[in-house]
Amino acid sequence: MASILAVIGFALSGCSSPRHYWYHPEKTLSEARLDCRECYNQAVEQAAEDVADEYYRRPREMQETPPWSSRSDRWSGEEFEALNESTLWGSTHRENLFRGCMTSRGYSLTSEKELDSTIRKSSLRAGKVAGQ
């Protein structure tokens, strides 16, 4: 019993992944927060447009009954799968757009352990940022 508790304690104590922050060495925390918000908003808008475009590139018969405008109260498995697929693709695409935007502005994902103790940190809806 003691060995089981030891294994559980070990698993819970040190196995959590370190926190990562979007960090640019020449940016203040305010600038990092603003860039993060701008990138997030751009990514959300672009991903929504791209998901809509992806839907309209489908064959005509699939466009006539989009799963999110079903006339019945119950969705078929196919309708639910199509909606789930577009939602998953959209959120993955949004994350990739966000990462690309932050990277293009010179930010890199940096482990909390790598940041100097004088670096200020902040958590936003889009992610964690750090700056001077």
N, C-alpha and C positions, 0 to 999 in steps of 0.2 A: 504494500500500500504506500509506504514511504517513497519507494522508487517511482511510482506513478505520479505522486504529487511533485516530486523533484523534476520529472520530465515536463509536467504541465507548467510548473513555475518557470523553468528554463525557457519554454516555448513562449510564454507570455512576457517575459522580461526583456529579452534582447532581440527579438525577431521583428520588431516593427521597423519599417523602412524609414530612413532619415527624411526630414522635410527638405524640399527643394524650393528655391525662390528664383524668380526671374530677376537677374542682376546685371547691371551695366555699371562698370566702375566709374564712369564719368557722370552719372545721373544722380540727382537727389531723389529722395523717397517720393516727393511730390511729383516729380517728372515721371518716375517709374509708375506711380499710380495712374497718372493721366494716360501714359502710353498703354498701359494694361487695359484701361477702360476703352480707349479708342480701338485697340486691336480686337477686344472682345465684341464691341458693338459692330465693327466691320465684319467680323467673322460670322456673327449671328445673322446679319442682313444678307451677306453673300451666300451662306449655307442655305438659308430659306429660299433664295432665288434659285440656287442650283438644285435643290430638292424639287421645286416646282417644275423646273426645266426637265429634270430627269423623269418626272411623272408624265409630262406631255410628249416625251420621246417614245413612250410605250406604244404598242400597237393600238389601233383605233378601238378595238373591242374592249380593251382594258381601260381605256379612258372614259368610256360611256358610263361606267358604274364605279366611280372611285370609292374606295372603302370608307372614306371619312364622310361620304354623303349618302350612305345607304338608306333606303327608304324604310327598311324594316328595323325593328328594335334589336334584332339579333344579327350579328355578322357571321358570315360563313368563315370557315377556317382559312380559305383563300384570301378573303378580304382582310382578315386580321393579320395574316402573314404579310400581305402587301404593305399594310400600314406599319407593322413592326419593322419591316425591312427598310422602308423609307425613313422611319424615325431613327433607327440604328445608324443607317448610312449618313443621315443628316447630322447626328451628334458627333460621329467620328470625323466627318468632313469639317464641321465647325471647329473641332479641336485642332485639326491639322492646319486650317486657315489661321487660327489664333497663334499657334506655334510658329508658323511661317512669318506672320506679321511681327511678332516679338523678336524673332531671330533676325529679320531684315532690319530691325532698328538697333541691332547690336547687342541684344540681351542674350544671355545664356542661362540655362537652368543650372543653378549652383546649389550644392548641398549646404545645409545649415552649418555643418562642421567646417566647411571651407571658408565661410564668411568671417571676417574679423568681428570681434565682439562690439566694436564701435558702429558697425553697420546697423541702420534702423530697418525694421521689418514690418510688413503689413499684410493682412489677408483680405483679399477682395473676392467677389463672387467668381471672377474669372480665374483666380489663382493667387499665389503668394508672390509678393514683390519685395525687393530690398534696394536700399539706396543710401547715399550719404546723408 
